[in-house]
Amino acid sequence: MTVARILRYHHELPVDFDQLLLGVHVDARADRMHDPFAQRFHLVVDHWTTRPGFSCVVSYDGREPTGFAYGAPLAAGREWWRGLLDPAPDPAVTFGLSELMVRPAWRGQGLAGRLHDALLEDRPEELVCLLAEADRPRAQARCESWGYRPVGPTRPVAGSPAYWVMLRRLRAVPLQPVPPVPPVPPLRSGREYRESTAAHPDGSVAGES
């Protein structure tokens, strides 16, 4: 399988763009679709596609979407690394890389790295932050190969996997980890999930290459 092109999208999204993302997600995470957290991905998509500064890149093989990466700037004071770094980075403007997924038939050809680099190309922020699943060391290692460093653990919402907060400067400056902070309180409904993600939304990088 080959990838002919990667297209960039912002707030002027095509009709049914959310269905495109959900379709890739179902294939990329087929082994986890029994998990209630994975089944709530439509809420994550709804939240992120309406965030100010939303940006997404989608790879295609012909007309077939094969993977995507998306994110948006994180609100000042609500960055995922907040509380894990002391002193806080300065300047601290941070882009949150929420999701990166590649469908199984298109893995093994470096597509995850291409999507990652395309999404971050020409970003104006000082920092980029993502959440890597704590029980997937290969995904963490891949993020480290892209220049990220773990700064502490988190569990952003009830029912989510445990993650490592990983941070990278878009300009090379060392980042030092500090002791972890407690997990956020549990959520009990879809509405609470939306409210919580506005403060400390989920973001993850799948272990695809």
N, CA and C atoms as a LAMMPS dump frame, in Angstrom:
ITEM: TIMESTEP
0
ITEM: NUMBER OF ATOMS
627
ITEM: BOX BOUNDS ff ff ff
-5.0000000000000000e+02 5.0000000000000000e+02
-5.0000000000000000e+02 5.0000000000000000e+02
-5.0000000000000000e+02 5.0000000000000000e+02
ITEM: ATOMS id mol type element x y z
1 1 1 N 0.843 -1.188 0
2 1 2 C 0 0 0
3 1 3 C 0.89 1.254 0
4 2 1 N 0.493 2.266 -0.731
5 2 2 C 1.243 3.507 -0.791
6 2 3 C 0.344 4.672 -0.401
7 3 1 N 0.962 5.772 -0.066
8 3 2 C 0.229 6.998 0.268
9 3 3 C 0.643 8.066 -0.73
10 4 1 N -0.326 8.552 -1.486
11 4 2 C -0.019 9.501 -2.545
12 4 3 C 0.009 10.946 -2.048
13 5 1 N -0.764 11.265 -0.991
14 5 2 C -0.859 12.668 -0.597
15 5 3 C -1.299 12.787 0.847
16 6 1 N -0.945 13.934 1.442
17 6 2 C -1.402 14.315 2.771
18 6 3 C -2.021 15.699 2.645
19 7 1 N -3.275 15.826 3.05
20 7 2 C -4.005 17.088 2.951
21 7 3 C -4.215 17.682 4.333
22 8 1 N -4.226 19.005 4.408
23 8 2 C -4.386 19.733 5.663
24 8 3 C -5.787 20.343 5.728
25 9 1 N -6.374 20.277 6.912
26 9 2 C -7.709 20.834 7.141
27 9 3 C -7.682 21.703 8.393
28 10 1 N -8.508 22.749 8.367
29 10 2 C -8.649 23.622 9.53
30 10 3 C -10.136 23.686 9.883
31 11 1 N -10.664 24.869 10.18
32 11 2 C -12.071 24.941 10.606
33 11 3 C -13.053 24.871 9.442
34 12 1 N -12.614 25.122 8.23
35 12 2 C -13.486 24.952 7.075
36 12 3 C -13.443 23.485 6.677
37 13 1 N -14.188 22.654 7.415
38 13 2 C -14.094 21.206 7.229
39 13 3 C -15.114 20.714 6.211
40 14 1 N -14.761 19.694 5.433
41 14 2 C -15.717 19.117 4.484
42 14 3 C -16.919 18.51 5.208
43 15 1 N -17.999 18.356 4.475
44 15 2 C -19.178 17.674 5.012
45 15 3 C -18.785 16.248 5.41
46 16 1 N -19.272 15.808 6.557
47 16 2 C -19.018 14.45 7.069
48 16 3 C -17.551 14.205 7.392
49 17 1 N -16.805 15.28 7.679
50 17 2 C -15.398 15.097 8.043
51 17 3 C -15.268 14.267 9.313
52 18 1 N -16.217 14.455 10.254
53 18 2 C -16.157 13.653 11.479
54 18 3 C -16.31 12.171 11.174
55 19 1 N -17.125 11.835 10.178
56 19 2 C -17.29 10.426 9.812
57 19 3 C -16.009 9.859 9.208
58 20 1 N -15.264 10.683 8.497
59 20 2 C -13.97 10.241 7.974
60 20 3 C -13.047 9.855 9.13
61 21 1 N -12.956 10.73 10.14
62 21 2 C -12.099 10.445 11.288
63 21 3 C -12.572 9.212 12.044
64 22 1 N -13.88 9.082 12.218
65 22 2 C -14.416 7.933 12.947
66 22 3 C -14.171 6.633 12.189
67 23 1 N -14.233 6.684 10.865
68 23 2 C -13.98 5.492 10.069
69 23 3 C -12.542 5.01 10.2
70 24 1 N -11.592 5.951 10.172
71 24 2 C -10.186 5.591 10.362
72 24 3 C -9.99 5.024 11.769
73 25 1 N -10.627 5.649 12.751
74 25 2 C -10.499 5.202 14.141
75 25 3 C -10.982 3.766 14.324
76 26 1 N -12.116 3.425 13.742
77 26 2 C -12.663 2.071 13.896
78 26 3 C -11.691 1.034 13.356
79 27 1 N -11.042 1.338 12.238
80 27 2 C -10.09 0.4 11.657
81 27 3 C -8.786 0.376 12.458
82 28 1 N -8.265 1.566 12.8
83 28 2 C -6.981 1.649 13.493
84 28 3 C -7.05 1.067 14.901
85 29 1 N -8.184 1.175 15.553
86 29 2 C -8.344 0.693 16.926
87 29 3 C -9.294 -0.492 17.009
88 30 1 N -9.349 -1.306 15.971
89 30 2 C -10.3 -2.421 15.924
90 30 3 C -10.139 -3.355 17.115
91 31 1 N -8.914 -3.502 17.603
92 31 2 C -8.678 -4.417 18.719
93 31 3 C -9.151 -3.857 20.048
94 32 1 N -9.578 -2.582 20.053
95 32 2 C -10.012 -1.963 21.308
96 32 3 C -11.44 -1.435 21.26
97 33 1 N -12.175 -1.746 20.202
98 33 2 C -13.505 -1.173 20.071
99 33 3 C -14.504 -1.737 21.082
100 34 1 N -14.133 -2.794 21.812
101 34 2 C -14.985 -3.291 22.892
102 34 3 C -14.88 -2.416 24.134
103 35 1 N -13.858 -1.563 24.182
104 35 2 C -13.607 -0.709 25.339
105 35 3 C -14.557 0.486 25.314
106 36 1 N -15.308 0.717 26.4
107 36 2 C -16.229 1.867 26.426
108 36 3 C -15.533 3.188 26.147
109 37 1 N -14.275 3.322 26.572
110 37 2 C -13.558 4.571 26.308
111 37 3 C -13.374 4.775 24.81
112 38 1 N -12.983 3.717 24.088
113 38 2 C -12.822 3.83 22.634
114 38 3 C -14.153 4.124 21.961
115 39 1 N -15.241 3.633 22.524
116 39 2 C -16.554 3.858 21.944
117 39 3 C -17.029 5.298 22.109
118 40 1 N -16.36 6.073 22.945
119 40 2 C -16.712 7.486 23.138
120 40 3 C -15.892 8.41 22.253
121 41 1 N -15.175 7.849 21.281
122 41 2 C -14.3 8.68 20.464
123 41 3 C -15.066 9.769 19.716
124 42 1 N -16.332 9.532 19.409
125 42 2 C -17.107 10.568 18.712
126 42 3 C -17.202 11.837 19.558
127 43 1 N -17.205 11.709 20.895
128 43 2 C -17.218 12.887 21.753
129 43 3 C -15.901 13.642 21.661
130 44 1 N -14.809 12.898 21.576
131 44 2 C -13.494 13.522 21.426
132 44 3 C -13.429 14.29 20.106
133 45 1 N -13.906 13.675 19.033
134 45 2 C -13.907 14.333 17.725
135 45 3 C -14.762 15.601 17.765
136 46 1 N -15.963 15.515 18.339
137 46 2 C -16.828 16.693 18.442
138 46 3 C -16.12 17.826 19.178
139 47 1 N -15.432 17.476 20.25
140 47 2 C -14.752 18.493 21.053
141 47 3 C -13.612 19.153 20.281
142 48 1 N -12.751 18.345 19.685
143 48 2 C -11.563 18.895 19.06
144 48 3 C -11.841 19.636 17.768
145 49 1 N -12.758 19.172 16.954
146 49 2 C -13.014 19.835 15.678
147 49 3 C -13.657 21.207 15.852
148 50 1 N -14.141 21.513 17.044
149 50 2 C -14.724 22.833 17.3
150 50 3 C -13.808 23.716 18.136
151 51 1 N -12.627 23.254 18.461
152 51 2 C -11.688 24.061 19.242
153 51 3 C -11.077 25.157 18.374
154 52 1 N -10.834 26.342 18.96
155 52 2 C -10.119 27.387 18.216
156 52 3 C -8.738 26.888 17.785
157 53 1 N -8.408 27.146 16.541
158 53 2 C -7.1 26.772 16.037
159 53 3 C -6.959 25.307 15.655
160 54 1 N -8.077 24.568 15.585
161 54 2 C -8.015 23.153 15.207
162 54 3 C -7.283 22.982 13.875
163 55 1 N -6.402 21.979 13.825
164 55 2 C -5.676 21.66 12.597
165 55 3 C -5.58 20.152 12.469
166 56 1 N -5.738 19.646 11.254
167 56 2 C -5.733 18.206 11.015
168 56 3 C -5.061 17.925 9.682
169 57 1 N -4.292 16.834 9.632
170 57 2 C -3.756 16.345 8.371
171 57 3 C -4.268 14.927 8.158
172 58 1 N -4.646 14.616 6.927
173 58 2 C -5.182 13.299 6.576
174 58 3 C -4.383 12.763 5.4
175 59 1 N -3.957 11.516 5.509
176 59 2 C -3.253 10.865 4.402
177 59 3 C -4.244 10.063 3.572
178 60 1 N -3.971 9.985 2.268
179 60 2 C -4.858 9.28 1.339
180 60 3 C -4.043 8.372 0.433
181 61 1 N -4.621 7.239 0.133
182 61 2 C -4.145 6.355 -0.922
183 61 3 C -5.223 6.397 -1.991
184 62 1 N -4.99 7.172 -3.042
185 62 2 C -6.076 7.465 -3.972
186 62 3 C -7.117 8.311 -3.255
187 63 1 N -8.346 7.813 -3.18
188 63 2 C -9.404 8.518 -2.459
189 63 3 C -9.647 7.922 -1.073
190 64 1 N -8.849 6.923 -0.72
191 64 2 C -9.063 6.205 0.538
192 64 3 C -8.263 6.857 1.664
193 65 1 N -8.917 7.338 2.739
194 65 2 C -8.163 7.879 3.876
195 65 3 C -7.438 6.764 4.613
196 66 1 N -6.171 7.003 4.915
197 66 2 C -5.339 5.957 5.504
198 66 3 C -4.857 6.277 6.908
199 67 1 N -4.932 7.53 7.305
200 67 2 C -4.498 7.924 8.637
201 67 3 C -4.73 9.4 8.846
202 68 1 N -4.573 9.839 10.072
203 68 2 C -4.731 11.269 10.356
204 68 3 C -3.971 11.632 11.625
205 69 1 N -3.737 12.918 11.776
206 69 2 C -3.236 13.502 13.018
207 69 3 C -3.912 14.843 13.188
208 70 1 N -4.289 15.16 14.426
209 70 2 C -4.906 16.469 14.639
210 70 3 C -4.608 16.989 16.036
211 71 1 N -4.84 18.291 16.198
212 71 2 C -4.643 18.94 17.484
213 71 3 C -5.052 20.392 17.408
214 72 1 N -4.743 21.133 18.467
215 72 2 C -5.083 22.548 18.553
216 72 3 C -4.252 23.171 19.663
217 73 1 N -4.115 24.495 19.656
218 73 2 C -3.414 25.145 20.764
219 73 3 C -4.135 24.882 22.085
220 74 1 N -3.367 24.671 23.148
221 74 2 C -3.927 24.45 24.478
222 74 3 C -4.087 25.786 25.203
223 75 1 N -5.186 25.915 25.954
224 75 2 C -5.462 27.157 26.666
225 75 3 C -4.392 27.421 27.718
226 76 1 N -4.007 28.664 27.858
227 76 2 C -3.018 29.038 28.863
228 76 3 C -3.507 28.66 30.259
229 77 1 N -2.661 27.994 31.008
230 77 2 C -3.015 27.537 32.345
231 77 3 C -3.639 26.162 32.377
232 78 1 N -3.994 25.62 31.21
233 78 2 C -4.599 24.295 31.131
234 78 3 C -3.769 23.328 30.281
235 79 1 N -2.53 23.651 30.073
236 79 2 C -1.648 22.772 29.302
237 79 3 C -1.507 21.433 30.035
238 80 1 N -1.383 20.358 29.284
239 80 2 C -1.338 19.024 29.884
240 80 3 C -0.123 18.829 30.789
241 81 1 N 0.945 19.571 30.545
242 81 2 C 2.14 19.454 31.366
243 81 3 C 2.05 20.283 32.637
244 82 1 N 1.025 21.124 32.752
245 82 2 C 0.915 22.039 33.888
246 82 3 C 0.898 21.247 35.198
247 83 1 N 1.741 21.61 36.146
248 83 2 C 1.858 20.903 37.403
249 83 3 C 2.913 19.813 37.404
250 84 1 N 3.422 19.473 36.227
251 84 2 C 4.454 18.441 36.128
252 84 3 C 5.844 19.03 35.949
253 85 1 N 5.923 20.289 35.588
254 85 2 C 7.21 20.949 35.372
255 85 3 C 7.327 22.151 36.3
256 86 1 N 8.411 22.226 37.026
257 86 2 C 8.649 23.34 37.936
258 86 3 C 10.136 23.697 37.866
259 87 1 N 10.476 24.857 37.357
260 87 2 C 9.558 25.898 36.922
261 87 3 C 8.88 25.573 35.598
262 88 1 N 7.773 26.247 35.337
263 88 2 C 7.065 26.045 34.071
264 88 3 C 7.911 26.587 32.92
265 89 1 N 7.796 25.972 31.748
266 89 2 C 8.521 26.5 30.584
267 89 3 C 8.15 27.955 30.32
268 90 1 N 9.09 28.713 29.831
269 90 2 C 8.866 30.115 29.499
270 90 3 C 9.666 30.438 28.245
271 91 1 N 8.999 30.79 27.149
272 91 2 C 7.547 30.895 26.966
273 91 3 C 6.875 29.522 26.962
274 92 1 N 5.561 29.524 27.184
275 92 2 C 4.852 28.272 27.429
276 92 3 C 3.712 28.001 26.451
277 93 1 N 3.629 28.746 25.36
278 93 2 C 2.54 28.528 24.404
279 93 3 C 2.67 27.123 23.813
280 94 1 N 1.607 26.315 23.933
281 94 2 C 1.702 24.881 23.647
282 94 3 C 0.635 24.43 22.661
283 95 1 N 1.065 23.645 21.693
284 95 2 C 0.137 22.965 20.78
285 95 3 C -0.108 21.567 21.322
286 96 1 N -1.373 21.166 21.43
287 96 2 C -1.725 19.838 21.892
288 96 3 C -1.979 18.902 20.72
289 97 1 N -1.127 17.89 20.586
290 97 2 C -1.328 16.877 19.549
291 97 3 C -2.245 15.815 20.151
292 98 1 N -3.506 15.847 19.764
293 98 2 C -4.511 15.008 20.415
294 98 3 C -4.517 13.576 19.904
295 99 1 N -4.5 13.387 18.602
296 99 2 C -4.64 12.036 18.048
297 99 3 C -3.749 11.866 16.824
298 100 1 N -3.199 10.665 16.704
299 100 2 C -2.462 10.262 15.513
300 100 3 C -2.764 8.784 15.289
301 101 1 N -3.359 8.471 14.15
302 101 2 C -3.745 7.088 13.861
303 101 3 C -3.417 6.73 12.429
304 102 1 N -3.008 5.478 12.233
305 102 2 C -2.743 4.932 10.902
306 102 3 C -3.482 3.6 10.795
307 103 1 N -4.177 3.394 9.71
308 103 2 C -4.908 2.138 9.512
309 103 3 C -3.916 0.982 9.291
310 104 1 N -4.267 -0.226 9.748
311 104 2 C -3.309 -1.344 9.729
312 104 3 C -2.682 -1.627 8.373
313 105 1 N -3.445 -1.549 7.296
314 105 2 C -2.922 -1.901 5.975
315 105 3 C -1.856 -0.929 5.487
316 106 1 N -1.736 0.231 6.136
317 106 2 C -0.773 1.25 5.687
318 106 3 C 0.328 1.484 6.719
319 107 1 N 0.467 0.59 7.681
320 107 2 C 1.531 0.732 8.671
321 107 3 C 2.842 0.158 8.145
322 108 1 N 3.922 0.474 8.833
323 108 2 C 5.22 -0.064 8.475
324 108 3 C 5.937 0.669 7.369
325 109 1 N 5.457 1.861 7.001
326 109 2 C 6.125 2.632 5.944
327 109 3 C 6.426 4.06 6.38
328 110 1 N 6.438 4.299 7.71
329 110 2 C 6.786 5.623 8.218
330 110 3 C 5.689 6.652 8.116
331 111 1 N 4.454 6.208 7.921
332 111 2 C 3.368 7.164 7.721
333 111 3 C 3.077 7.964 8.983
334 112 1 N 3.176 7.347 10.161
335 112 2 C 2.917 8.079 11.402
336 112 3 C 3.863 9.28 11.514
337 113 1 N 5.137 9.054 11.204
338 113 2 C 6.089 10.15 11.265
339 113 3 C 5.797 11.241 10.255
340 114 1 N 5.363 10.851 9.071
341 114 2 C 5.019 11.849 8.051
342 114 3 C 3.823 12.69 8.483
343 115 1 N 2.815 12.036 9.059
344 115 2 C 1.64 12.775 9.543
345 115 3 C 2.028 13.706 10.683
346 116 1 N 2.825 13.202 11.607
347 116 2 C 3.293 14.013 12.732
348 116 3 C 4.007 15.265 12.232
349 117 1 N 4.955 15.084 11.317
350 117 2 C 5.731 16.221 10.83
351 117 3 C 4.873 17.19 10.032
352 118 1 N 3.936 16.663 9.253
353 118 2 C 3.067 17.538 8.461
354 118 3 C 2.185 18.389 9.361
355 119 1 N 1.682 17.8 10.448
356 119 2 C 0.814 18.559 11.356
357 119 3 C 1.578 19.692 12.032
358 120 1 N 2.837 19.435 12.398
359 120 2 C 3.607 20.429 13.147
360 120 3 C 4.368 21.412 12.269
361 121 1 N 4.347 21.186 10.969
362 121 2 C 5.084 22.07 10.064
363 121 3 C 4.603 23.511 10.206
364 122 1 N 5.543 24.412 10.485
365 122 2 C 5.267 25.85 10.589
366 122 3 C 4.361 26.215 11.758
367 123 1 N 4.235 25.357 12.777
368 123 2 C 3.459 25.743 13.957
369 123 3 C 4.151 26.921 14.646
370 124 1 N 3.378 27.919 15.128
371 124 2 C 3.991 29.075 15.791
372 124 3 C 4.253 28.873 17.278
373 125 1 N 3.698 27.795 17.884
374 125 2 C 3.846 27.602 19.322
375 125 3 C 5.291 27.256 19.695
376 126 1 N 5.621 27.471 20.971
377 126 2 C 6.945 27.123 21.484
378 126 3 C 7.065 25.64 21.786
379 127 1 N 5.954 25.013 22.221
380 127 2 C 5.971 23.635 22.688
381 127 3 C 4.904 22.815 21.984
382 128 1 N 5.128 21.505 21.911
383 128 2 C 4.088 20.578 21.472
384 128 3 C 4.018 19.47 22.522
385 129 1 N 2.793 19.092 22.88
386 129 2 C 2.569 18.12 23.945
387 129 3 C 1.623 17.042 23.437
388 130 1 N 1.852 15.799 23.873
389 130 2 C 0.942 14.703 23.547
390 130 3 C 0.883 13.748 24.734
391 131 1 N -0.068 12.83 24.686
392 131 2 C -0.218 11.801 25.699
393 131 3 C 0.024 10.449 25.052
394 132 1 N 0.967 9.684 25.585
395 132 2 C 1.276 8.35 25.077
396 132 3 C 0.805 7.318 26.094
397 133 1 N 0.111 6.277 25.625
398 133 2 C -0.42 5.275 26.543
399 133 3 C 0.706 4.597 27.316
400 134 1 N 0.532 4.532 28.638
401 134 2 C 1.594 4.054 29.512
402 134 3 C 1.922 2.581 29.296
403 135 1 N 0.945 1.79 28.815
404 135 2 C 1.195 0.355 28.634
405 135 3 C 1.638 0.017 27.217
406 136 1 N 2.033 1.016 26.441
407 136 2 C 2.502 0.796 25.077
408 136 3 C 3.898 1.397 24.921
409 137 1 N 4.92 0.698 25.421
410 137 2 C 6.273 1.261 25.395
411 137 3 C 6.798 1.551 23.994
412 138 1 N 6.326 0.805 22.997
413 138 2 C 6.798 1.091 21.637
414 138 3 C 6.328 2.46 21.173
415 139 1 N 5.089 2.817 21.552
416 139 2 C 4.582 4.149 21.194
417 139 3 C 5.392 5.226 21.901
418 140 1 N 5.704 5.002 23.181
419 140 2 C 6.526 5.972 23.907
420 140 3 C 7.906 6.106 23.272
421 141 1 N 8.491 4.971 22.897
422 141 2 C 9.818 5.009 22.276
423 141 3 C 9.775 5.768 20.951
424 142 1 N 8.706 5.58 20.181
425 142 2 C 8.587 6.307 18.919
426 142 3 C 8.503 7.809 19.171
427 143 1 N 7.725 8.196 20.182
428 143 2 C 7.626 9.619 20.5
429 143 3 C 8.984 10.18 20.919
430 144 1 N 9.733 9.402 21.698
431 144 2 C 11.063 9.854 22.092
432 144 3 C 11.977 9.998 20.876
433 145 1 N 11.805 9.128 19.887
434 145 2 C 12.624 9.24 18.674
435 145 3 C 12.274 10.495 17.881
436 146 1 N 11.074 11.031 18.118
437 146 2 C 10.655 12.283 17.474
438 146 3 C 11.052 13.504 18.29
439 147 1 N 11.721 13.292 19.425
440 147 2 C 12.213 14.415 20.213
441 147 3 C 11.423 14.724 21.472
442 148 1 N 10.415 13.917 21.797
443 148 2 C 9.626 14.135 23.014
444 148 3 C 10.328 13.514 24.219
445 149 1 N 10.01 14.064 25.407
446 149 2 C 10.485 13.504 26.658
447 149 3 C 9.311 13.377 27.624
448 150 1 N 9.226 12.254 28.355
449 150 2 C 8.143 12.108 29.332
450 150 3 C 8.349 13.054 30.505
451 151 1 N 7.255 13.697 30.941
452 151 2 C 7.351 14.617 32.078
453 151 3 C 6.473 14.191 33.244
454 152 1 N 5.62 13.184 33.074
455 152 2 C 4.813 12.704 34.183
456 152 3 C 3.585 11.956 33.71
457 153 1 N 2.964 11.166 34.613
458 153 2 C 1.784 10.374 34.257
459 153 3 C 0.491 11.157 34.433
460 154 1 N -0.546 10.704 33.746
461 154 2 C -1.868 11.297 33.903
462 154 3 C -2.916 10.282 33.467
463 155 1 N -4.134 10.489 33.945
464 155 2 C -5.297 9.749 33.463
465 155 3 C -6.375 10.812 33.244
466 156 1 N -6.523 11.328 32.021
467 156 2 C -7.293 12.556 31.802
468 156 3 C -8.768 12.48 32.144
469 157 1 N -9.419 11.349 31.901
470 157 2 C -10.839 11.219 32.218
471 157 3 C -11.11 9.824 32.747
472 158 1 N -12.228 9.66 33.428
473 158 2 C -12.594 8.358 33.971
474 158 3 C -12.722 7.335 32.852
475 159 1 N -12.17 6.153 33.08
476 159 2 C -12.259 5.086 32.099
477 159 3 C -11.194 5.132 31.035
478 160 1 N -10.377 6.184 31.01
479 160 2 C -9.331 6.276 29.999
480 160 3 C -8.133 5.443 30.43
481 161 1 N -7.278 5.079 29.473
482 161 2 C -6.014 4.441 29.852
483 161 3 C -5.139 5.413 30.645
484 162 1 N -4.127 4.883 31.306
485 162 2 C -3.101 5.732 31.908
486 162 3 C -2.167 6.199 30.794
487 163 1 N -1.745 7.438 30.876
488 163 2 C -0.877 8.025 29.861
489 163 3 C 0.374 8.601 30.492
490 164 1 N 1.388 8.773 29.645
491 164 2 C 2.522 9.617 29.971
492 164 3 C 2.372 10.918 29.195
493 165 1 N 2.471 12.035 29.915
494 165 2 C 2.54 13.34 29.264
495 165 3 C 3.929 13.469 28.67
496 166 1 N 3.972 13.757 27.371
497 166 2 C 5.256 13.885 26.68
498 166 3 C 5.326 15.249 26.007
499 167 1 N 6.47 15.875 26.135
500 167 2 C 6.628 17.266 25.734
501 167 3 C 7.874 17.438 24.878
502 168 1 N 7.753 18.311 23.91
503 168 2 C 8.882 18.622 23.028
504 168 3 C 8.852 20.107 22.719
505 169 1 N 10.015 20.718 22.741
506 169 2 C 10.096 22.099 22.274
507 169 3 C 10.252 22.098 20.756
508 170 1 N 9.578 23.036 20.143
509 170 2 C 9.766 23.201 18.708
510 170 3 C 11.086 23.904 18.428
511 171 1 N 11.714 24.407 19.497
512 171 2 C 13.093 24.893 19.457
513 171 3 C 13.813 24.179 20.582
514 172 1 N 14.98 23.63 20.322
515 172 2 C 15.63 22.717 21.261
516 172 3 C 16.07 23.418 22.538
517 173 1 N 15.366 23.067 23.653
518 173 2 C 15.731 23.494 24.998
519 173 3 C 15.456 22.316 25.913
520 174 1 N 16.359 21.927 26.827
521 174 2 C 16.129 20.753 27.673
522 174 3 C 14.886 20.896 28.541
523 175 1 N 14.185 19.774 28.766
524 175 2 C 13.014 19.704 29.628
525 175 3 C 13.271 18.633 30.679
526 176 1 N 13.04 18.961 31.94
527 176 2 C 13.332 18.034 33.028
528 176 3 C 12.041 17.533 33.662
529 177 1 N 11.873 16.189 33.871
530 177 2 C 10.69 15.661 34.539
531 177 3 C 10.72 15.935 36.034
532 178 1 N 9.525 16.008 36.642
533 178 2 C 9.381 16.16 38.084
534 178 3 C 8.391 15.126 38.569
535 179 1 N 8.224 14.918 39.9
536 179 2 C 7.307 13.887 40.397
537 179 3 C 5.892 14.055 39.879
538 180 1 N 5.117 12.93 39.769
539 180 2 C 3.776 12.964 39.196
540 180 3 C 2.759 13.672 40.076
541 181 1 N 1.64 14.028 39.45
542 181 2 C 0.506 14.601 40.172
543 181 3 C -0.611 13.571 40.206
544 182 1 N -1.578 13.694 41.156
545 182 2 C -2.692 12.728 41.22
546 182 3 C -3.552 12.799 39.971
547 183 1 N -4.258 11.706 39.644
548 183 2 C -5.164 11.713 38.491
549 183 3 C -6.355 12.616 38.736
550 184 1 N -7.006 13.039 37.646
551 184 2 C -8.182 13.885 37.768
552 184 3 C -9.352 13.074 38.283
553 185 1 N -10.385 13.716 38.893
554 185 2 C -11.542 12.976 39.404
555 185 3 C -12.3 12.29 38.28
556 186 1 N -13.055 11.219 38.604
557 186 2 C -13.826 10.494 37.585
558 186 3 C -14.992 11.304 37.053
559 187 1 N -15.419 10.947 35.832
560 187 2 C -16.596 11.542 35.203
561 187 3 C -17.735 10.548 35.241
562 188 1 N -18.956 11.062 35.151
563 188 2 C -20.097 10.165 35.281
564 188 3 C -21.08 10.248 34.125
565 189 1 N -20.849 11.132 33.169
566 189 2 C -21.81 11.245 32.073
567 189 3 C -21.126 11.836 30.866
568 190 1 N -21.805 11.737 29.695
569 190 2 C -21.271 12.325 28.48
570 190 3 C -21.096 13.82 28.611
571 191 1 N -22.054 14.481 29.293
572 191 2 C -21.938 15.923 29.463
573 191 3 C -20.712 16.273 30.295
574 192 1 N -20.49 15.531 31.39
575 192 2 C -19.334 15.777 32.224
576 192 3 C -18.049 15.493 31.457
577 193 1 N -18.102 14.48 30.573
578 193 2 C -16.933 14.173 29.75
579 193 3 C -16.562 15.378 28.906
580 194 1 N -17.566 16.002 28.261
581 194 2 C -17.306 17.182 27.432
582 194 3 C -16.71 18.3 28.272
583 195 1 N -17.286 18.542 29.483
584 195 2 C -16.802 19.612 30.323
585 195 3 C -15.373 19.348 30.77
586 196 1 N -15.069 18.077 31.085
587 196 2 C -13.723 17.752 31.546
588 196 3 C -12.708 17.896 30.425
589 197 1 N -13.04 17.457 29.223
590 197 2 C -12.073 17.538 28.134
591 197 3 C -11.751 18.977 27.788
592 198 1 N -12.679 19.908 28.081
593 198 2 C -12.383 21.303 27.845
594 198 3 C -11.261 21.782 28.753
595 199 1 N -11.135 21.168 29.952
596 199 2 C -10.095 21.551 30.885
597 199 3 C -8.827 20.715 30.737
598 200 1 N -8.988 19.439 30.435
599 200 2 C -7.83 18.531 30.387
600 200 3 C -8.148 17.415 29.417
601 201 1 N -8.255 17.763 28.083
602 201 2 C -8.781 16.814 27.102
603 201 3 C -7.845 15.662 26.83
604 202 1 N -8.444 14.603 26.292
605 202 2 C -7.67 13.433 25.959
606 202 3 C -6.858 13.671 24.701
607 203 1 N -5.693 13.152 24.681
608 203 2 C -4.876 13.13 23.477
609 203 3 C -4.004 11.898 23.546
610 204 1 N -3.804 11.271 22.449
611 204 2 C -2.987 10.063 22.493
612 204 3 C -2.339 9.846 21.154
613 205 1 N -1.264 9.091 21.173
614 205 2 C -0.586 8.704 19.951
615 205 3 C -0.589 7.188 19.895
616 206 1 N -1.225 6.652 18.875
617 206 2 C -1.25 5.193 18.718
618 206 3 C 0.131 4.705 18.324
619 207 1 N 0.361 3.408 18.525
620 207 2 C 1.689 2.851 18.262
621 207 3 C 1.862 2.395 16.839
622 208 1 N 1.334 3.145 15.861
623 208 2 C 1.494 2.761 14.462
624 208 3 C 2.677 3.503 13.88
625 209 1 N 3.263 2.926 12.866
626 209 2 C 4.382 3.59 12.194
627 209 3 C 4.036 3.815 10.738
